[in-house]
């Protein structure tokens, strides 16, 4: 046991010596060289596209926006018409039933169905 104890003590002592050793020198910093770059600019605002292509693209975009606006307006009007048909049909069978004849109610319901 004494032999093992001495071996362990020697290993611990070596580990402590390594821990006490000064840290290795820090790695050298990278050196950077600065060079001045020449940069030229132009007054062309749209350097990627010729003026003719840019104007035709802008006109196409405007046409697409107008088409989208027409589609949205049409959908809104269809929605309003559908709401009117449902509300009128409901009123015809509920609140206005006492004031209409059966023939007038059937005729108007048929017109509402065609409109829908």
PyMOL commands that set and color helices and strands:
alter all, ss='L'
color gray80, all
select helices_A, chain A and resi 2-20+51-93+97-99+102-115
alter helices_A, ss='H'
color red, helices_A
deselect
rebuild
show_as cartoon
